[in-house]
Amino acid sequence: MSFLYAMWMNDCRSALESAGLDPQVGFLHALRPGRAALALDLMEEFRPWADRLALTLVNRGQLQADDFVLREGGGVLLEGDARKAVVVAYQERKREEISHPLLAQPMPLGLVPFVQARLLARAVRDDDTPYVPFIPK
């Protein structure tokens, strides 16, 4: 479900840029031209949410085998209606309220990348402030 991961990664990239961080320079992912390594680093915290959403779509029958087209060279393409279903489910998931473990207050899941990007920016700029990753429960 790289399409779903790409949406999370784009949100993480936007969050990092809004916090004044360069999404190209990461800690965990290798630095390569055109690769948003820091966005990929931040996105790792949200991988369980993306995985859960992908499994939910499959388990509910919203995505089925015939929604995917095998392309020449081994690539896989998600058909138009299935792509729309994934985007709609993703937007709905982002509106779900969660309790942020560090801030101990409810917020939509879609805001968590921005909160985490701000916390990361604070940790990068101030050696005394540790970064606390977002661990979903």
Biotite code that builds the C-alpha atoms (Angstrom):
import biotite.structure as struc

atoms = struc.array([
    struc.Atom([0.000, 0.000, 0.000], chain_id="A", res_id=1, res_name="MET", atom_name="CA", element="C"),
    struc.Atom([2.682, 2.457, -1.005], chain_id="A", res_id=2, res_name="SER", atom_name="CA", element="C"),
    struc.Atom([-0.080, 4.876, -2.086], chain_id="A", res_id=3, res_name="PHE", atom_name="CA", element="C"),
    struc.Atom([-1.274, 5.059, 1.526], chain_id="A", res_id=4, res_name="LEU", atom_name="CA", element="C"),
    struc.Atom([2.282, 5.425, 2.864], chain_id="A", res_id=5, res_name="TYR", atom_name="CA", element="C"),
    struc.Atom([2.916, 8.227, 0.374], chain_id="A", res_id=6, res_name="ALA", atom_name="CA", element="C"),
    struc.Atom([-0.044, 10.192, 1.757], chain_id="A", res_id=7, res_name="MET", atom_name="CA", element="C"),
    struc.Atom([1.298, 9.829, 5.331], chain_id="A", res_id=8, res_name="TRP", atom_name="CA", element="C"),
    struc.Atom([4.779, 10.764, 4.165], chain_id="A", res_id=9, res_name="MET", atom_name="CA", element="C"),
    struc.Atom([3.510, 13.900, 2.394], chain_id="A", res_id=10, res_name="ASN", atom_name="CA", element="C"),
    struc.Atom([1.720, 14.974, 5.583], chain_id="A", res_id=11, res_name="ASP", atom_name="CA", element="C"),
    struc.Atom([4.939, 14.407, 7.544], chain_id="A", res_id=12, res_name="CYS", atom_name="CA", element="C"),
    struc.Atom([6.926, 16.399, 4.991], chain_id="A", res_id=13, res_name="ARG", atom_name="CA", element="C"),
    struc.Atom([4.486, 19.322, 5.249], chain_id="A", res_id=14, res_name="SER", atom_name="CA", element="C"),
    struc.Atom([4.611, 19.146, 9.037], chain_id="A", res_id=15, res_name="ALA", atom_name="CA", element="C"),
    struc.Atom([8.413, 19.269, 9.073], chain_id="A", res_id=16, res_name="LEU", atom_name="CA", element="C"),
    struc.Atom([8.526, 22.203, 6.671], chain_id="A", res_id=17, res_name="GLU", atom_name="CA", element="C"),
    struc.Atom([5.981, 24.089, 8.785], chain_id="A", res_id=18, res_name="SER", atom_name="CA", element="C"),
    struc.Atom([8.232, 23.521, 11.825], chain_id="A", res_id=19, res_name="ALA", atom_name="CA", element="C"),
    struc.Atom([11.215, 24.959, 9.940], chain_id="A", res_id=20, res_name="GLY", atom_name="CA", element="C"),
    struc.Atom([13.024, 21.645, 9.441], chain_id="A", res_id=21, res_name="LEU", atom_name="CA", element="C"),
    struc.Atom([14.551, 20.389, 6.203], chain_id="A", res_id=22, res_name="ASP", atom_name="CA", element="C"),
    struc.Atom([12.710, 17.169, 5.286], chain_id="A", res_id=23, res_name="PRO", atom_name="CA", element="C"),
    struc.Atom([15.649, 16.025, 3.130], chain_id="A", res_id=24, res_name="GLN", atom_name="CA", element="C"),
    struc.Atom([18.110, 15.599, 6.037], chain_id="A", res_id=25, res_name="VAL", atom_name="CA", element="C"),
    struc.Atom([17.197, 12.644, 8.222], chain_id="A", res_id=26, res_name="GLY", atom_name="CA", element="C"),
    struc.Atom([18.590, 10.561, 11.024], chain_id="A", res_id=27, res_name="PHE", atom_name="CA", element="C"),
    struc.Atom([17.435, 7.022, 10.217], chain_id="A", res_id=28, res_name="LEU", atom_name="CA", element="C"),
    struc.Atom([17.043, 6.923, 6.439], chain_id="A", res_id=29, res_name="HIS", atom_name="CA", element="C"),
    struc.Atom([19.983, 7.303, 4.092], chain_id="A", res_id=30, res_name="ALA", atom_name="CA", element="C"),
    struc.Atom([20.514, 10.665, 2.469], chain_id="A", res_id=31, res_name="LEU", atom_name="CA", element="C"),
    struc.Atom([19.826, 10.491, -1.259], chain_id="A", res_id=32, res_name="ARG", atom_name="CA", element="C"),
    struc.Atom([19.051, 13.244, -3.746], chain_id="A", res_id=33, res_name="PRO", atom_name="CA", element="C"),
    struc.Atom([15.325, 13.889, -3.938], chain_id="A", res_id=34, res_name="GLY", atom_name="CA", element="C"),
    struc.Atom([14.547, 11.678, -0.935], chain_id="A", res_id=35, res_name="ARG", atom_name="CA", element="C"),
    struc.Atom([12.813, 13.257, 2.048], chain_id="A", res_id=36, res_name="ALA", atom_name="CA", element="C"),
    struc.Atom([14.776, 11.269, 4.636], chain_id="A", res_id=37, res_name="ALA", atom_name="CA", element="C"),
    struc.Atom([13.533, 13.179, 7.689], chain_id="A", res_id=38, res_name="LEU", atom_name="CA", element="C"),
    struc.Atom([9.932, 12.894, 6.493], chain_id="A", res_id=39, res_name="ALA", atom_name="CA", element="C"),
    struc.Atom([10.467, 9.148, 6.164], chain_id="A", res_id=40, res_name="LEU", atom_name="CA", element="C"),
    struc.Atom([11.943, 9.100, 9.679], chain_id="A", res_id=41, res_name="ASP", atom_name="CA", element="C"),
    struc.Atom([8.895, 10.870, 11.101], chain_id="A", res_id=42, res_name="LEU", atom_name="CA", element="C"),
    struc.Atom([6.537, 8.723, 9.051], chain_id="A", res_id=43, res_name="MET", atom_name="CA", element="C"),
    struc.Atom([7.874, 5.604, 10.809], chain_id="A", res_id=44, res_name="GLU", atom_name="CA", element="C"),
    struc.Atom([5.976, 6.707, 13.907], chain_id="A", res_id=45, res_name="GLU", atom_name="CA", element="C"),
    struc.Atom([2.737, 6.534, 11.908], chain_id="A", res_id=46, res_name="PHE", atom_name="CA", element="C"),
    struc.Atom([3.401, 3.253, 10.091], chain_id="A", res_id=47, res_name="ARG", atom_name="CA", element="C"),
    struc.Atom([1.172, 1.278, 12.513], chain_id="A", res_id=48, res_name="PRO", atom_name="CA", element="C"),
    struc.Atom([-1.719, 3.632, 11.684], chain_id="A", res_id=49, res_name="TRP", atom_name="CA", element="C"),
    struc.Atom([-1.121, 3.216, 7.951], chain_id="A", res_id=50, res_name="ALA", atom_name="CA", element="C"),
    struc.Atom([-0.814, -0.563, 8.277], chain_id="A", res_id=51, res_name="ASP", atom_name="CA", element="C"),
    struc.Atom([-3.983, -0.742, 10.356], chain_id="A", res_id=52, res_name="ARG", atom_name="CA", element="C"),
    struc.Atom([-5.903, 1.315, 7.800], chain_id="A", res_id=53, res_name="LEU", atom_name="CA", element="C"),
    struc.Atom([-4.685, -0.874, 4.930], chain_id="A", res_id=54, res_name="ALA", atom_name="CA", element="C"),
    struc.Atom([-5.713, -4.035, 6.765], chain_id="A", res_id=55, res_name="LEU", atom_name="CA", element="C"),
    struc.Atom([-9.080, -2.523, 7.661], chain_id="A", res_id=56, res_name="THR", atom_name="CA", element="C"),
    struc.Atom([-9.778, -1.711, 4.007], chain_id="A", res_id=57, res_name="LEU", atom_name="CA", element="C"),
    struc.Atom([-8.943, -5.270, 2.976], chain_id="A", res_id=58, res_name="VAL", atom_name="CA", element="C"),
    struc.Atom([-10.813, -6.928, 5.857], chain_id="A", res_id=59, res_name="ASN", atom_name="CA", element="C"),
    struc.Atom([-13.961, -4.897, 5.203], chain_id="A", res_id=60, res_name="ARG", atom_name="CA", element="C"),
    struc.Atom([-13.852, -5.798, 1.534], chain_id="A", res_id=61, res_name="GLY", atom_name="CA", element="C"),
    struc.Atom([-13.354, -2.185, 0.451], chain_id="A", res_id=62, res_name="GLN", atom_name="CA", element="C"),
    struc.Atom([-10.238, -3.289, -1.426], chain_id="A", res_id=63, res_name="LEU", atom_name="CA", element="C"),
    struc.Atom([-10.106, -6.535, -3.335], chain_id="A", res_id=64, res_name="GLN", atom_name="CA", element="C"),
    struc.Atom([-7.644, -8.255, -5.621], chain_id="A", res_id=65, res_name="ALA", atom_name="CA", element="C"),
    struc.Atom([-9.324, -6.982, -8.783], chain_id="A", res_id=66, res_name="ASP", atom_name="CA", element="C"),
    struc.Atom([-8.787, -3.366, -7.617], chain_id="A", res_id=67, res_name="ASP", atom_name="CA", element="C"),
    struc.Atom([-5.091, -3.793, -8.407], chain_id="A", res_id=68, res_name="PHE", atom_name="CA", element="C"),
    struc.Atom([-3.628, -3.994, -11.894], chain_id="A", res_id=69, res_name="VAL", atom_name="CA", element="C"),
    struc.Atom([-0.279, -5.659, -12.493], chain_id="A", res_id=70, res_name="LEU", atom_name="CA", element="C"),
    struc.Atom([1.761, -3.518, -14.860], chain_id="A", res_id=71, res_name="ARG", atom_name="CA", element="C"),
    struc.Atom([4.504, -4.570, -17.193], chain_id="A", res_id=72, res_name="GLU", atom_name="CA", element="C"),
    struc.Atom([7.781, -4.721, -15.280], chain_id="A", res_id=73, res_name="GLY", atom_name="CA", element="C"),
    struc.Atom([6.124, -5.857, -12.045], chain_id="A", res_id=74, res_name="GLY", atom_name="CA", element="C"),
    struc.Atom([4.545, -2.577, -10.932], chain_id="A", res_id=75, res_name="GLY", atom_name="CA", element="C"),
    struc.Atom([1.108, -2.605, -9.348], chain_id="A", res_id=76, res_name="VAL", atom_name="CA", element="C"),
    struc.Atom([-1.477, 0.121, -9.953], chain_id="A", res_id=77, res_name="LEU", atom_name="CA", element="C"),
    struc.Atom([-4.502, 0.853, -7.795], chain_id="A", res_id=78, res_name="LEU", atom_name="CA", element="C"),
    struc.Atom([-7.646, 1.382, -9.896], chain_id="A", res_id=79, res_name="GLU", atom_name="CA", element="C"),
    struc.Atom([-9.510, 4.728, -9.774], chain_id="A", res_id=80, res_name="GLY", atom_name="CA", element="C"),
    struc.Atom([-12.500, 3.779, -7.561], chain_id="A", res_id=81, res_name="ASP", atom_name="CA", element="C"),
    struc.Atom([-10.266, 1.858, -5.168], chain_id="A", res_id=82, res_name="ALA", atom_name="CA", element="C"),
    struc.Atom([-7.871, 4.810, -5.023], chain_id="A", res_id=83, res_name="ARG", atom_name="CA", element="C"),
    struc.Atom([-10.804, 7.050, -4.122], chain_id="A", res_id=84, res_name="LYS", atom_name="CA", element="C"),
    struc.Atom([-11.854, 4.614, -1.369], chain_id="A", res_id=85, res_name="ALA", atom_name="CA", element="C"),
    struc.Atom([-8.335, 4.726, 0.099], chain_id="A", res_id=86, res_name="VAL", atom_name="CA", element="C"),
    struc.Atom([-8.216, 8.530, 0.048], chain_id="A", res_id=87, res_name="VAL", atom_name="CA", element="C"),
    struc.Atom([-11.666, 8.813, 1.664], chain_id="A", res_id=88, res_name="VAL", atom_name="CA", element="C"),
    struc.Atom([-10.737, 6.276, 4.365], chain_id="A", res_id=89, res_name="ALA", atom_name="CA", element="C"),
    struc.Atom([-7.451, 8.108, 4.974], chain_id="A", res_id=90, res_name="TYR", atom_name="CA", element="C"),
    struc.Atom([-9.198, 11.464, 5.377], chain_id="A", res_id=91, res_name="GLN", atom_name="CA", element="C"),
    struc.Atom([-11.725, 9.904, 7.761], chain_id="A", res_id=92, res_name="GLU", atom_name="CA", element="C"),
    struc.Atom([-8.929, 8.315, 9.806], chain_id="A", res_id=93, res_name="ARG", atom_name="CA", element="C"),
    struc.Atom([-7.170, 11.686, 10.088], chain_id="A", res_id=94, res_name="LYS", atom_name="CA", element="C"),
    struc.Atom([-10.309, 13.156, 11.686], chain_id="A", res_id=95, res_name="ARG", atom_name="CA", element="C"),
    struc.Atom([-10.418, 10.479, 14.408], chain_id="A", res_id=96, res_name="GLU", atom_name="CA", element="C"),
    struc.Atom([-9.738, 11.829, 17.879], chain_id="A", res_id=97, res_name="GLU", atom_name="CA", element="C"),
    struc.Atom([-6.832, 10.289, 19.764], chain_id="A", res_id=98, res_name="ILE", atom_name="CA", element="C"),
    struc.Atom([-5.182, 11.153, 23.043], chain_id="A", res_id=99, res_name="SER", atom_name="CA", element="C"),
    struc.Atom([-1.612, 12.298, 22.482], chain_id="A", res_id=100, res_name="HIS", atom_name="CA", element="C"),
    struc.Atom([0.532, 10.292, 24.940], chain_id="A", res_id=101, res_name="PRO", atom_name="CA", element="C"),
    struc.Atom([2.898, 13.149, 25.807], chain_id="A", res_id=102, res_name="LEU", atom_name="CA", element="C"),
    struc.Atom([0.474, 16.070, 25.805], chain_id="A", res_id=103, res_name="LEU", atom_name="CA", element="C"),
    struc.Atom([-2.327, 14.007, 27.365], chain_id="A", res_id=104, res_name="ALA", atom_name="CA", element="C"),
    struc.Atom([-5.009, 15.822, 25.430], chain_id="A", res_id=105, res_name="GLN", atom_name="CA", element="C"),
    struc.Atom([-7.343, 14.737, 22.639], chain_id="A", res_id=106, res_name="PRO", atom_name="CA", element="C"),
    struc.Atom([-6.619, 15.819, 19.082], chain_id="A", res_id=107, res_name="MET", atom_name="CA", element="C"),
    struc.Atom([-7.385, 14.642, 15.560], chain_id="A", res_id=108, res_name="PRO", atom_name="CA", element="C"),
    struc.Atom([-4.870, 12.094, 14.304], chain_id="A", res_id=109, res_name="LEU", atom_name="CA", element="C"),
    struc.Atom([-4.181, 14.359, 11.325], chain_id="A", res_id=110, res_name="GLY", atom_name="CA", element="C"),
    struc.Atom([-2.624, 16.978, 13.625], chain_id="A", res_id=111, res_name="LEU", atom_name="CA", element="C"),
    struc.Atom([-0.208, 14.589, 15.313], chain_id="A", res_id=112, res_name="VAL", atom_name="CA", element="C"),
    struc.Atom([2.486, 14.842, 12.580], chain_id="A", res_id=113, res_name="PRO", atom_name="CA", element="C"),
    struc.Atom([2.512, 18.619, 13.102], chain_id="A", res_id=114, res_name="PHE", atom_name="CA", element="C"),
    struc.Atom([2.808, 18.217, 16.876], chain_id="A", res_id=115, res_name="VAL", atom_name="CA", element="C"),
    struc.Atom([5.619, 15.700, 16.465], chain_id="A", res_id=116, res_name="GLN", atom_name="CA", element="C"),
    struc.Atom([7.417, 17.941, 13.976], chain_id="A", res_id=117, res_name="ALA", atom_name="CA", element="C"),
    struc.Atom([7.288, 20.810, 16.493], chain_id="A", res_id=118, res_name="ARG", atom_name="CA", element="C"),
    struc.Atom([8.603, 18.528, 19.244], chain_id="A", res_id=119, res_name="LEU", atom_name="CA", element="C"),
    struc.Atom([11.409, 17.361, 16.944], chain_id="A", res_id=120, res_name="LEU", atom_name="CA", element="C"),
    struc.Atom([12.302, 20.944, 16.014], chain_id="A", res_id=121, res_name="ALA", atom_name="CA", element="C"),
    struc.Atom([12.480, 21.840, 19.703], chain_id="A", res_id=122, res_name="ARG", atom_name="CA", element="C"),
    struc.Atom([14.751, 18.855, 20.406], chain_id="A", res_id=123, res_name="ALA", atom_name="CA", element="C"),
    struc.Atom([17.048, 19.699, 17.480], chain_id="A", res_id=124, res_name="VAL", atom_name="CA", element="C"),
    struc.Atom([17.360, 23.334, 18.527], chain_id="A", res_id=125, res_name="ARG", atom_name="CA", element="C"),
    struc.Atom([17.706, 22.735, 22.286], chain_id="A", res_id=126, res_name="ASP", atom_name="CA", element="C"),
    struc.Atom([20.124, 20.044, 23.485], chain_id="A", res_id=127, res_name="ASP", atom_name="CA", element="C"),
    struc.Atom([18.342, 19.797, 26.842], chain_id="A", res_id=128, res_name="ASP", atom_name="CA", element="C"),
    struc.Atom([14.990, 18.862, 25.295], chain_id="A", res_id=129, res_name="THR", atom_name="CA", element="C"),
    struc.Atom([14.696, 15.178, 24.389], chain_id="A", res_id=130, res_name="PRO", atom_name="CA", element="C"),
    struc.Atom([12.495, 14.064, 21.519], chain_id="A", res_id=131, res_name="TYR", atom_name="CA", element="C"),
    struc.Atom([9.672, 11.768, 22.603], chain_id="A", res_id=132, res_name="VAL", atom_name="CA", element="C"),
    struc.Atom([8.358, 9.741, 19.660], chain_id="A", res_id=133, res_name="PRO", atom_name="CA", element="C"),
    struc.Atom([4.659, 9.189, 19.108], chain_id="A", res_id=134, res_name="PHE", atom_name="CA", element="C"),
    struc.Atom([3.830, 5.617, 20.096], chain_id="A", res_id=135, res_name="ILE", atom_name="CA", element="C"),
    struc.Atom([0.262, 4.653, 19.205], chain_id="A", res_id=136, res_name="PRO", atom_name="CA", element="C"),
    struc.Atom([-1.688, 2.638, 21.716], chain_id="A", res_id=137, res_name="LYS", atom_name="CA", element="C"),
])
